C-alpha cells in the first residue's frame, strides 16, 4: 500500500507498507523533508512496524514521537503528517496527479445559478461522469451568500442588502456569510472525488485542499497559511474563507467533496458592515475589534489586476497537476437551471433557517 501527504507549509511524506494479520509490516517512510539525525528515519519506521492497522493518525503520531531520539530535528515533517500518510495508504487514497483536471471558467452568472452549478458539478464528479473540476466563478450581480445552517435574519440586514442591490442566496455548504461584489472577490470551487481526501480528518481535508492556492499566492509574493478551521491568512490579515460539502455517490457508494473558497480582492468594508450583521462574538473569536481589519484585500498585497491574479492562480494549478479547459455541458446547465427554479431562488430554501 502506498500513501502520500504534503504537510501544510511543509514537505511531502510518502509511506509504503503492507498489512499482515491486522498489523503494519514492512513500513518505509520517505519524502523530500529534512530530518536529523539520519537514524531517526529508522526510529520512525520501527515505531510504525507492528502497529494495529486500525490505529488512527493521532495514535500513530504518538508512537512516532515516543520513539524518536531527544535530539531529533524535523524540517517540513511532523509525526502527525506521517500518521496521516499511513492512514491515506490504508484508505487507498488517490493523489492530485492521478486525475485529468478540468477547468471551468464561464461568463458571469447569477448568484443562485452559482449555487446550483456547485451542486450539479459535484454530483457529476461523485457519479463518475465528470473529471475533477476547478471552477472559477464570475458574478453577474452583487450578493450575500449565507451558509447552509446560518440564520437569515441573524446574518443579513435586509435594509442594507436592499440599499446596495444585494441578492441573498443560501449555499449547500456550511460556514459563514460571503459578501460579494463582482470585481471585489475571487471565488472558486473544487469538485473532487472523495478518495482524494481519504484518510484525512474533516479539518485536515481543508488544509490539504487549500495547499495549492497557498503555493499560488506564494508565487505572487504573498506568504499565506491555512488557519483552522477554514481561513487563509497572511501577516496582514485574513484573505479568504473556505467551506465544504460531502456528496454521496450513486447507491450510497464513494462520493465527492465540494470545496469552495472566496478570496477578498478589493472589499468595500463600509458597505459590508451595512449588509452583514457581524456579531461581537465572531470578532472576539478572530482576535480583532473591527470587521474592517478582518479581511485584507489581495489587490493591495499583489498590486495586480483581479484578472491577472486569477490567471496566475490557474497557471499555478496547471503547472502542479495539469489542467484542461472544459465547459458545463448542456445537460448540467439544464439541471442547474431547474435547481435555481425549484430550490436556490426560492424563499423556502433561502429562509429555511429564518
Beta strands, then each sheet from edge to edge (+ up, - down):
strand 1: 2-6
strand 2: 12-20
strand 3: 23-31
strand 4: 34-36
strand 5: 73-75
strand 6: 102-105
strand 7: 133-136
strand 8: 143-146
strand 9: 167-170
strand 10: 178-180
strand 11: 185-193
strand 12: 224-227
strand 13: 231-234
strand 14: 237-247
strand 15: 256-264
strand 16: 324-325
sheet 1: 1+ 2- 3+
sheet 2: 4+ 5-
sheet 3: 12+ 13- 14+ 15- 11+ 7- 6- 16-
sheet 4: 9+ 8+ 10-
end
